[in-house]
Amino acid sequence: MTFIIFDMDAKTFAKAVTILLFVVGSLLAVDEMLSHRTRIDRTWNVTRRGSLDIVMGLCKIVSAASGFWLVVIGLGL
């Protein structure tokens, strides 16, 4: 659909998605660092403390690392 509406090739579309992945990965990494430092996690209007906060923080940093890895792949195109 994007290729029909805009005059865009697949490589340009991949670069645009790469930028969005970088933004999402950066936000997840910052959120994880703040939750790790304060030991409070707030995701989807639910506040978590303690060991559940650590688990959510680890999930966020894994997601951020995966996003950054996809950014590296996208920039290599």
Biopython code that builds the backbone (N, CA, C, O; Angstrom):
import numpy as np
from Bio.PDB.StructureBuilder import StructureBuilder

atoms = [
    (1, "MET", "N", (0.828, -1.181, 0.000)),
    (1, "MET", "CA", (0.000, 0.000, 0.000)),
    (1, "MET", "C", (0.875, 1.248, 0.000)),
    (1, "MET", "O", (0.585, 2.213, -0.707)),
    (2, "THR", "N", (1.938, 1.229, 0.788)),
    (2, "THR", "CA", (2.822, 2.391, 0.845)),
    (2, "THR", "C", (3.483, 2.651, -0.498)),
    (2, "THR", "O", (3.693, 3.800, -0.886)),
    (3, "PHE", "N", (3.801, 1.598, -1.191)),
    (3, "PHE", "CA", (4.468, 1.758, -2.478)),
    (3, "PHE", "C", (3.518, 2.335, -3.536)),
    (3, "PHE", "O", (3.963, 2.948, -4.507)),
    (4, "ILE", "N", (2.213, 2.135, -3.344)),
    (4, "ILE", "CA", (1.238, 2.676, -4.286)),
    (4, "ILE", "C", (0.974, 4.156, -4.010)),
    (4, "ILE", "O", (0.929, 4.969, -4.934)),
    (5, "ILE", "N", (0.801, 4.500, -2.726)),
    (5, "ILE", "CA", (0.475, 5.882, -2.356)),
    (5, "ILE", "C", (1.671, 6.806, -2.566)),
    (5, "ILE", "O", (1.537, 7.878, -3.155)),
    (6, "PHE", "N", (2.817, 6.395, -2.092)),
    (6, "PHE", "CA", (4.023, 7.205, -2.220)),
    (6, "PHE", "C", (4.940, 6.587, -3.261)),
    (6, "PHE", "O", (4.933, 5.373, -3.465)),
    (7, "ASP", "N", (5.717, 7.415, -3.908)),
    (7, "ASP", "CA", (6.687, 6.905, -4.869)),
    (7, "ASP", "C", (7.937, 6.497, -4.100)),
    (7, "ASP", "O", (8.914, 7.243, -4.038)),
    (8, "MET", "N", (7.892, 5.295, -3.513)),
    (8, "MET", "CA", (8.948, 4.847, -2.610)),
    (8, "MET", "C", (9.340, 3.421, -2.977)),
    (8, "MET", "O", (8.482, 2.581, -3.247)),
    (9, "ASP", "N", (10.623, 3.159, -2.984)),
    (9, "ASP", "CA", (11.059, 1.793, -3.234)),
    (9, "ASP", "C", (11.236, 1.064, -1.901)),
    (9, "ASP", "O", (11.122, 1.667, -0.834)),
    (10, "ALA", "N", (11.511, -0.217, -1.972)),
    (10, "ALA", "CA", (11.599, -1.043, -0.764)),
    (10, "ALA", "C", (12.762, -0.621, 0.129)),
    (10, "ALA", "O", (12.658, -0.695, 1.354)),
    (11, "LYS", "N", (13.853, -0.184, -0.461)),
    (11, "LYS", "CA", (15.016, 0.211, 0.329)),
    (11, "LYS", "C", (14.725, 1.465, 1.158)),
    (11, "LYS", "O", (15.133, 1.543, 2.317)),
    (12, "THR", "N", (14.036, 2.432, 0.587)),
    (12, "THR", "CA", (13.667, 3.649, 1.312)),
    (12, "THR", "C", (12.687, 3.327, 2.432)),
    (12, "THR", "O", (12.779, 3.888, 3.524)),
    (13, "PHE", "N", (11.751, 2.426, 2.164)),
    (13, "PHE", "CA", (10.803, 2.015, 3.193)),
    (13, "PHE", "C", (11.527, 1.326, 4.344)),
    (13, "PHE", "O", (11.192, 1.555, 5.506)),
    (14, "ALA", "N", (12.512, 0.490, 4.039)),
    (14, "ALA", "CA", (13.282, -0.190, 5.080)),
    (14, "ALA", "C", (14.055, 0.817, 5.927)),
    (14, "ALA", "O", (14.167, 0.644, 7.140)),
    (15, "LYS", "N", (14.585, 1.857, 5.309)),
    (15, "LYS", "CA", (15.300, 2.893, 6.069)),
    (15, "LYS", "C", (14.351, 3.640, 7.006)),
    (15, "LYS", "O", (14.726, 3.968, 8.132)),
    (16, "ALA", "N", (13.126, 3.912, 6.549)),
    (16, "ALA", "CA", (12.142, 4.591, 7.400)),
    (16, "ALA", "C", (11.770, 3.725, 8.602)),
    (16, "ALA", "O", (11.663, 4.227, 9.721)),
    (17, "VAL", "N", (11.575, 2.436, 8.375)),
    (17, "VAL", "CA", (11.262, 1.519, 9.470)),
    (17, "VAL", "C", (12.452, 1.413, 10.416)),
    (17, "VAL", "O", (12.265, 1.262, 11.623)),
    (18, "THR", "N", (13.669, 1.488, 9.890)),
    (18, "THR", "CA", (14.869, 1.446, 10.716)),
    (18, "THR", "C", (14.907, 2.622, 11.677)),
    (18, "THR", "O", (15.261, 2.452, 12.843)),
    (19, "ILE", "N", (14.554, 3.792, 11.215)),
    (19, "ILE", "CA", (14.534, 4.970, 12.083)),
    (19, "ILE", "C", (13.505, 4.789, 13.198)),
    (19, "ILE", "O", (13.775, 5.122, 14.352)),
    (20, "LEU", "N", (12.332, 4.264, 12.858)),
    (20, "LEU", "CA", (11.307, 4.029, 13.875)),
    (20, "LEU", "C", (11.764, 2.985, 14.897)),
    (20, "LEU", "O", (11.504, 3.136, 16.091)),
    (21, "LEU", "N", (12.434, 1.938, 14.445)),
    (21, "LEU", "CA", (12.955, 0.933, 15.371)),
    (21, "LEU", "C", (13.998, 1.527, 16.310)),
    (21, "LEU", "O", (14.060, 1.157, 17.482)),
    (22, "PHE", "N", (14.811, 2.438, 15.806)),
    (22, "PHE", "CA", (15.802, 3.099, 16.653)),
    (22, "PHE", "C", (15.123, 3.908, 17.747)),
    (22, "PHE", "O", (15.563, 3.892, 18.897)),
    (23, "VAL", "N", (14.068, 4.608, 17.400)),
    (23, "VAL", "CA", (13.343, 5.415, 18.389)),
    (23, "VAL", "C", (12.716, 4.521, 19.458)),
    (23, "VAL", "O", (12.834, 4.806, 20.650)),
    (24, "VAL", "N", (12.058, 3.455, 19.045)),
    (24, "VAL", "CA", (11.424, 2.549, 20.002)),
    (24, "VAL", "C", (12.470, 1.873, 20.885)),
    (24, "VAL", "O", (12.277, 1.766, 22.096)),
    (25, "GLY", "N", (13.567, 1.420, 20.299)),
    (25, "GLY", "CA", (14.631, 0.797, 21.083)),
    (25, "GLY", "C", (15.245, 1.750, 22.078)),
    (25, "GLY", "O", (15.563, 1.352, 23.199)),
    (26, "SER", "N", (15.418, 2.998, 21.693)),
    (26, "SER", "CA", (15.965, 4.002, 22.606)),
    (26, "SER", "C", (15.023, 4.249, 23.779)),
    (26, "SER", "O", (15.463, 4.351, 24.925)),
    (27, "LEU", "N", (13.731, 4.344, 23.491)),
    (27, "LEU", "CA", (12.761, 4.552, 24.565)),
    (27, "LEU", "C", (12.718, 3.368, 25.527)),
    (27, "LEU", "O", (12.632, 3.559, 26.740)),
    (28, "LEU", "N", (12.777, 2.161, 25.001)),
    (28, "LEU", "CA", (12.790, 0.985, 25.870)),
    (28, "LEU", "C", (14.052, 0.934, 26.731)),
    (28, "LEU", "O", (13.987, 0.566, 27.904)),
    (29, "ALA", "N", (15.188, 1.296, 26.161)),
    (29, "ALA", "CA", (16.437, 1.278, 26.922)),
    (29, "ALA", "C", (16.419, 2.324, 28.036)),
    (29, "ALA", "O", (16.853, 2.043, 29.153)),
    (30, "VAL", "N", (15.928, 3.508, 27.748)),
    (30, "VAL", "CA", (15.853, 4.555, 28.774)),
    (30, "VAL", "C", (14.864, 4.160, 29.862)),
    (30, "VAL", "O", (15.141, 4.355, 31.046)),
    (31, "ASP", "N", (13.724, 3.611, 29.482)),
    (31, "ASP", "CA", (12.736, 3.184, 30.468)),
    (31, "ASP", "C", (13.302, 2.095, 31.366)),
    (31, "ASP", "O", (13.050, 2.089, 32.571)),
    (32, "GLU", "N", (14.065, 1.175, 30.789)),
    (32, "GLU", "CA", (14.677, 0.107, 31.591)),
    (32, "GLU", "C", (15.698, 0.675, 32.556)),
    (32, "GLU", "O", (15.748, 0.263, 33.715)),
    (33, "MET", "N", (16.508, 1.609, 32.100)),
    (33, "MET", "CA", (17.526, 2.190, 32.988)),
    (33, "MET", "C", (16.870, 2.941, 34.156)),
    (33, "MET", "O", (17.337, 2.862, 35.291)),
    (34, "LEU", "N", (15.787, 3.668, 33.867)),
    (34, "LEU", "CA", (15.085, 4.372, 34.937)),
    (34, "LEU", "C", (14.425, 3.403, 35.909)),
    (34, "LEU", "O", (14.453, 3.628, 37.119)),
    (35, "SER", "N", (13.834, 2.330, 35.397)),
    (35, "SER", "CA", (13.205, 1.368, 36.302)),
    (35, "SER", "C", (14.249, 0.603, 37.108)),
    (35, "SER", "O", (14.005, 0.246, 38.261)),
    (36, "HIS", "N", (15.394, 0.353, 36.517)),
    (36, "HIS", "CA", (16.470, -0.316, 37.255)),
    (36, "HIS", "C", (17.014, 0.581, 38.367)),
    (36, "HIS", "O", (17.330, 0.112, 39.461)),
    (37, "ARG", "N", (17.116, 1.855, 38.075)),
    (37, "ARG", "CA", (17.674, 2.791, 39.057)),
    (37, "ARG", "C", (16.699, 3.085, 40.203)),
    (37, "ARG", "O", (17.116, 3.192, 41.356)),
    (38, "THR", "N", (15.416, 3.214, 39.894)),
    (38, "THR", "CA", (14.437, 3.551, 40.925)),
    (38, "THR", "C", (13.750, 2.334, 41.524)),
    (38, "THR", "O", (13.068, 2.454, 42.542)),
    (39, "ARG", "N", (13.917, 1.156, 40.910)),
    (39, "ARG", "CA", (13.243, -0.082, 41.320)),
    (39, "ARG", "C", (11.726, 0.029, 41.252)),
    (39, "ARG", "O", (11.008, -0.643, 41.991)),
    (40, "ILE", "N", (11.248, 0.890, 40.351)),
    (40, "ILE", "CA", (9.810, 1.036, 40.111)),
    (40, "ILE", "C", (9.593, 0.978, 38.607)),
    (40, "ILE", "O", (10.246, 1.695, 37.850)),
    (41, "ASP", "N", (8.683, 0.131, 38.183)),
    (41, "ASP", "CA", (8.355, 0.022, 36.762)),
    (41, "ASP", "C", (6.898, 0.389, 36.581)),
    (41, "ASP", "O", (6.030, -0.078, 37.319)),
    (42, "ARG", "N", (6.638, 1.220, 35.602)),
    (42, "ARG", "CA", (5.248, 1.591, 35.290)),
    (42, "ARG", "C", (5.025, 1.346, 33.799)),
    (42, "ARG", "O", (5.482, 2.107, 32.947)),
    (43, "THR", "N", (4.316, 0.273, 33.519)),
    (43, "THR", "CA", (3.991, -0.097, 32.149)),
    (43, "THR", "C", (2.496, -0.353, 32.067)),
    (43, "THR", "O", (1.933, -1.062, 32.902)),
    (44, "TRP", "N", (1.852, 0.226, 31.056)),
    (44, "TRP", "CA", (0.419, 0.082, 30.850)),
    (44, "TRP", "C", (-0.377, 0.470, 32.096)),
    (44, "TRP", "O", (-1.314, -0.232, 32.477)),
    (45, "ASN", "N", (-0.013, 1.574, 32.724)),
    (45, "ASN", "CA", (-0.690, 2.122, 33.908)),
    (45, "ASN", "C", (-0.706, 1.169, 35.092)),
    (45, "ASN", "O", (-1.578, 1.265, 35.955)),
    (46, "VAL", "N", (0.251, 0.250, 35.140)),
    (46, "VAL", "CA", (0.406, -0.657, 36.276)),
    (46, "VAL", "C", (1.784, -0.394, 36.874)),
    (46, "VAL", "O", (2.794, -0.442, 36.173)),
    (47, "THR", "N", (1.815, -0.116, 38.174)),
    (47, "THR", "CA", (3.078, 0.143, 38.861)),
    (47, "THR", "C", (3.560, -1.150, 39.506)),
    (47, "THR", "O", (2.823, -1.800, 40.248)),
    (48, "ARG", "N", (4.801, -1.511, 39.216)),
    (48, "ARG", "CA", (5.391, -2.735, 39.750)),
    (48, "ARG", "C", (6.618, -2.386, 40.574)),
    (48, "ARG", "O", (7.368, -1.472, 40.232)),
    (49, "ARG", "N", (6.816, -3.116, 41.653)),
    (49, "ARG", "CA", (7.990, -2.928, 42.502)),
    (49, "ARG", "C", (8.595, -4.296, 42.809)),
    (49, "ARG", "O", (7.916, -5.319, 42.725)),
    (50, "GLY", "N", (9.871, -4.300, 43.162)),
    (50, "GLY", "CA", (10.508, -5.534, 43.598)),
    (50, "GLY", "C", (10.986, -6.404, 42.457)),
    (50, "GLY", "O", (11.485, -5.918, 41.442)),
    (51, "SER", "N", (10.818, -7.725, 42.649)),
    (51, "SER", "CA", (11.364, -8.678, 41.682)),
    (51, "SER", "C", (10.641, -8.612, 40.336)),
    (51, "SER", "O", (11.257, -8.851, 39.297)),
    (52, "LEU", "N", (9.364, -8.296, 40.337)),
    (52, "LEU", "CA", (8.632, -8.174, 39.080)),
    (52, "LEU", "C", (9.155, -6.994, 38.263)),
    (52, "LEU", "O", (9.160, -7.032, 37.033)),
    (53, "ASP", "N", (9.588, -5.958, 38.954)),
    (53, "ASP", "CA", (10.204, -4.815, 38.275)),
    (53, "ASP", "C", (11.492, -5.234, 37.568)),
    (53, "ASP", "O", (11.760, -4.794, 36.450)),
    (54, "ILE", "N", (12.275, -6.068, 38.208)),
    (54, "ILE", "CA", (13.538, -6.526, 37.603)),
    (54, "ILE", "C", (13.255, -7.368, 36.361)),
    (54, "ILE", "O", (13.949, -7.234, 35.352)),
    (55, "VAL", "N", (12.241, -8.237, 36.424)),
    (55, "VAL", "CA", (11.888, -9.072, 35.277)),
    (55, "VAL", "C", (11.413, -8.214, 34.111)),
    (55, "VAL", "O", (11.817, -8.435, 32.969)),
    (56, "MET", "N", (10.560, -7.242, 34.395)),
    (56, "MET", "CA", (10.082, -6.353, 33.328)),
    (56, "MET", "C", (11.233, -5.542, 32.741)),
    (56, "MET", "O", (11.278, -5.312, 31.533)),
    (57, "GLY", "N", (12.161, -5.112, 33.589)),
    (57, "GLY", "CA", (13.321, -4.372, 33.105)),
    (57, "GLY", "C", (14.186, -5.215, 32.179)),
    (57, "GLY", "O", (14.673, -4.728, 31.159)),
    (58, "LEU", "N", (14.373, -6.476, 32.538)),
    (58, "LEU", "CA", (15.159, -7.369, 31.682)),
    (58, "LEU", "C", (14.461, -7.613, 30.344)),
    (58, "LEU", "O", (15.110, -7.674, 29.300)),
    (59, "CYS", "N", (13.147, -7.749, 30.386)),
    (59, "CYS", "CA", (12.405, -7.928, 29.127)),
    (59, "CYS", "C", (12.533, -6.691, 28.240)),
    (59, "CYS", "O", (12.653, -6.804, 27.020)),
    (60, "LYS", "N", (12.507, -5.522, 28.854)),
    (60, "LYS", "CA", (12.636, -4.287, 28.076)),
    (60, "LYS", "C", (14.028, -4.142, 27.484)),
    (60, "LYS", "O", (14.170, -3.689, 26.348)),
    (61, "ILE", "N", (15.057, -4.518, 28.233)),
    (61, "ILE", "CA", (16.416, -4.364, 27.695)),
    (61, "ILE", "C", (16.659, -5.394, 26.587)),
    (61, "ILE", "O", (17.392, -5.107, 25.641)),
    (62, "VAL", "N", (16.065, -6.579, 26.681)),
    (62, "VAL", "CA", (16.180, -7.565, 25.601)),
    (62, "VAL", "C", (15.465, -7.046, 24.350)),
    (62, "VAL", "O", (15.967, -7.195, 23.236)),
    (63, "SER", "N", (14.298, -6.441, 24.541)),
    (63, "SER", "CA", (13.573, -5.862, 23.405)),
    (63, "SER", "C", (14.349, -4.710, 22.782)),
    (63, "SER", "O", (14.390, -4.580, 21.558)),
    (64, "ALA", "N", (14.961, -3.879, 23.610)),
    (64, "ALA", "CA", (15.753, -2.757, 23.102)),
    (64, "ALA", "C", (16.973, -3.263, 22.333)),
    (64, "ALA", "O", (17.309, -2.730, 21.276)),
    (65, "ALA", "N", (17.630, -4.286, 22.862)),
    (65, "ALA", "CA", (18.796, -4.845, 22.172)),
    (65, "ALA", "C", (18.396, -5.463, 20.833)),
    (65, "ALA", "O", (19.125, -5.343, 19.848)),
    (66, "SER", "N", (17.240, -6.123, 20.798)),
    (66, "SER", "CA", (16.754, -6.685, 19.534)),
    (66, "SER", "C", (16.438, -5.577, 18.535)),
    (66, "SER", "O", (16.724, -5.702, 17.344)),
    (67, "GLY", "N", (15.851, -4.502, 19.026)),
    (67, "GLY", "CA", (15.561, -3.365, 18.156)),
    (67, "GLY", "C", (16.821, -2.742, 17.600)),
    (67, "GLY", "O", (16.883, -2.403, 16.419)),
    (68, "PHE", "N", (17.836, -2.589, 18.455)),
    (68, "PHE", "CA", (19.101, -2.013, 17.990)),
    (68, "PHE", "C", (19.792, -2.937, 16.992)),
    (68, "PHE", "O", (20.429, -2.461, 16.052)),
    (69, "TRP", "N", (19.676, -4.241, 17.183)),
    (69, "TRP", "CA", (20.271, -5.187, 16.241)),
    (69, "TRP", "C", (19.583, -5.078, 14.876)),
    (69, "TRP", "O", (20.238, -5.142, 13.835)),
    (70, "LEU", "N", (18.264, -4.915, 14.894)),
    (70, "LEU", "CA", (17.544, -4.725, 13.630)),
    (70, "LEU", "C", (17.901, -3.392, 12.979)),
    (70, "LEU", "O", (17.887, -3.279, 11.753)),
    (71, "VAL", "N", (18.218, -2.387, 13.786)),
    (71, "VAL", "CA", (18.667, -1.099, 13.232)),
    (71, "VAL", "C", (19.994, -1.270, 12.517)),
    (71, "VAL", "O", (20.206, -0.709, 11.442)),
    (72, "VAL", "N", (20.887, -2.044, 13.116)),
    (72, "VAL", "CA", (22.192, -2.294, 12.477)),
    (72, "VAL", "C", (21.986, -3.024, 11.154)),
    (72, "VAL", "O", (22.636, -2.702, 10.160)),
    (73, "ILE", "N", (21.104, -3.985, 11.136)),
    (73, "ILE", "CA", (20.823, -4.697, 9.892)),
    (73, "ILE", "C", (20.204, -3.762, 8.865)),
    (73, "ILE", "O", (20.567, -3.793, 7.690)),
    (74, "GLY", "N", (19.255, -2.918, 9.317)),
    (74, "GLY", "CA", (18.598, -1.993, 8.400)),
    (74, "GLY", "C", (19.548, -0.958, 7.826)),
    (74, "GLY", "O", (19.415, -0.572, 6.664)),
    (75, "LEU", "N", (20.503, -0.505, 8.621)),
    (75, "LEU", "CA", (21.474, 0.451, 8.117)),
    (75, "LEU", "C", (22.454, -0.194, 7.143)),
    (75, "LEU", "O", (23.046, 0.482, 6.302)),
    (76, "GLY", "N", (22.617, -1.507, 7.267)),
    (76, "GLY", "CA", (23.509, -2.213, 6.357)),
    (76, "GLY", "C", (22.914, -2.431, 4.976)),
    (76, "GLY", "O", (23.623, -2.839, 4.056)),
    (77, "LEU", "N", (21.629, -2.168, 4.818)),
    (77, "LEU", "CA", (20.997, -2.380, 3.507)),
    (77, "LEU", "C", (21.472, -1.368, 2.488)),
    (77, "LEU", "O", (21.041, -1.403, 1.335)),
]
sb = StructureBuilder()
sb.init_structure("model")
sb.init_model(0)
sb.init_chain("A")
sb.init_seg("    ")
for serial, (resi, resn, name, xyz) in enumerate(atoms, 1):
    if name == "N":
        sb.init_residue(resn, " ", resi, " ")
    sb.init_atom(name, np.array(xyz, "f"), 0.0, 1.0, " ", f" {name:<3s}", serial, name[0])
structure = sb.get_structure()
